[in-house]
Amino acid sequence: MITKNAKKSNEFFYQLFKTSKARELAREINDYLYFESPYQNEVEDYHERYKNGQRTDCIGYISKIGNYKFATITVARKVCFVLHLGNKFHTERAIQMQKEIDELLKHNYQSTDNTKLTQGEVYIRLEWVEELAQIKPFIDEAYRLRLISM
């Protein structure tokens, strides 16, 4: 059992997903970002930089050359994967990207979330994703767009 003072590992967050397929996909996303993506050498743990290594409700991913999270595996919103495009520059793209992902996955994210969505963010239920290749282009775009926001 994880207590308030215990350090929350990646595995802690992976295990919160409802299906084994979603848990495996969360691991694949982490591996992709750190070991396979075109920007793998630039990815850093948000909590290591800003929270003294203490994770709160998520695994946050930032660029070493940027200051903003571009992706998060989070317990918020009933456990999901979030792409952060930024609400200052990319609000419209986030709205469009959410529609594209909802169509691709054949599910409407908003129908599963009773709270107001945050501008500039895109939400993905990993339970709906068949394979990482479906969402890689969106992850990569989120990374690039967050660098533009600097």
N, C-alpha and C positions, 0 to 999 in steps of 0.2 A: 504494500500500500504506500502511496506517495503522500507524504505529509507536507505541510506548508514550508518547512525548512529544507526539504529534500530537493535536490537538483532534478528537474524534469528532463528526462532524456528524450531523444527523438522517438525511441520505441514507445514511451509513454503516450505521445501524441498519435503515433500510428495505430496503437491499439484502441483508440477511441472511435475509429471508423467502424461502421456497422457490419461490413462484409470483409472477408479475407481478401477478396479481389481489390477492394478500395485500400486496405492496409498495405498490400503489396505495391499498388500504384503510388502511394505516398512515399514508400521507400525508393521506388524507381525515380520519382521526381527529385528527391534529394540527391540520389546518385547522378542523375542527369546534370543537375545544376553544378555539382562539385567536381564531377569527373568526365563528363562527356560534352557539355555545352560548348559552343564557340567562345564563351566568356568564362569558362570554368576557373581560370586563375584569378578572376576578379570577384568571385562570389564570396561573401562573408556572412557569418551569423550575426544578425541584428542584435541579439542579446549579448553577444560577446563584446560588441563595440559600445553599446549604450546602457546595458543593464548589469554589468559586472558578471556576465555569464549566467545570470538567473533568468530563466524563462518564466513568463507569466502564463498567458493563454495560447501561446503559439510557438511555432518555429518560423522565424522571420528571416528572409533572405534579402541582402542588400549588395550593392556593388562596392568594392573597395574604393572606386573612384567617384562614388555618389554618396548621398546622405539619406536616401529614401528607400524604404522597402519596395521591392517590385513584386514580391510573392510571399505568401504566408500559408502555412498549414495550421489551421486554427480550430480551437474547440468552440469558438463563437459561431453563431448561426447554425447550430446543430451539427458541428464538425464539417468543415469544408476547406477547399483550396481557394485562395483569393489571389487575384492578380491586381496589383496596385498600379494604375496608370497615372494617377494624379488628378485632382479635381480642378487645378488651376489651368492646365494646358490641354488636358485630354478627356474632359467630361464627355464630349460627344462621341469620341472614339470608344470610350468605355461602354456607352449605351449600345452602340452598334456591335461591338465585340460580344456583349452579353447576348444580343439577339442571335448572332452567328453561332455562338456556342450552344445556346438553347436549341436552335434548329439542328445543328450537327448531332447533338446528344438526344434529340427528340423528347426533351423535357423542358419545362419552363421553370427556371430556378425560383423566380419570385412566388410561384404557387406553393413553394415549400418553406417560405420565410415570411413570418407575420410582421417583421419589423421593416422600417424604411431602409432601403438600400443606400449605402454611402456613395455619393457622387465620385466618379473617377475610379470605382472599383468594379471588378468582374468576379462573379462567384461561380464555382464549379463543384458540383457534388461528384466526388470521385466514384461513387457507386454507379454512376451513369456512364462512365468512360470505359470503353472496351480496351483501349491500349494507349500508351503514352503518346504515340505518334499523332493521335487525334488532336492533342492539345499543345504539343511542342511549339508549333508556330505562334500560338498565342502567348506562351511563356516567353519566347524569344522577343516578341514584339513588346511585351510589357517591360522587359529588361531595357531594350533600346529607348523606349519612350521615357522611362524614368531618368535616363541620362540626359535627355533633352530638357527635362524639368529643372536641371541644376542652374 
